[in-house]
C-alpha cells in the first residue's frame, strides 16, 4: 500500500536485517510485523529501541495472527 506513495521506503525480511538498517540512519517511522522469521517483531522492537537513533522512532506493529489482549499489551510495552 505504501509503494505507490512518494516515500523513501526501506524493506527488509527479518528482524536482524531491520536492526542493521536502523543502525545505519534515522527513520520517520518503522512498520513492523509481529510474525517474522529469526526473531519476532517484539524482540526486534526491543533491540531497535537499544539503538540511540531509534529511541523515539514510532514503531507500528501489524499482524494477522496475534489478536489477543496480551499481544496488544506487549506491543505497547
Residue, then its C-alpha position, 0 to 999 in steps of 0.5 A: x500500500x505504501x509503494x505507490x506513495x512518494x516515500x523513501x521506503x526501506x524493506x527488509x525480511x527479518x528482524x536482524x536485517x531491520x536492526x542493521x538498517x536502523x543502525x545505519x540512519x534515522x527513520x520517520x517511522x518503522x512498520x513492523x510485523x509481529x510474525x517474522x522469521x529469526x526473531x519476532x517483531x517484539x524482540x526486534x522492537x526491543x533491540x531497535x529501541x537499544x539503538x540511540x537513533x531509534x529511541x523515539x522512532x514510532x514503531x507500528x506493529x501489524x499482524x494477522x495472527x496475534x489478536x489477543x489482549x496480551x499481544x496488544x499489551x506487549x506491543x505497547x510495552 
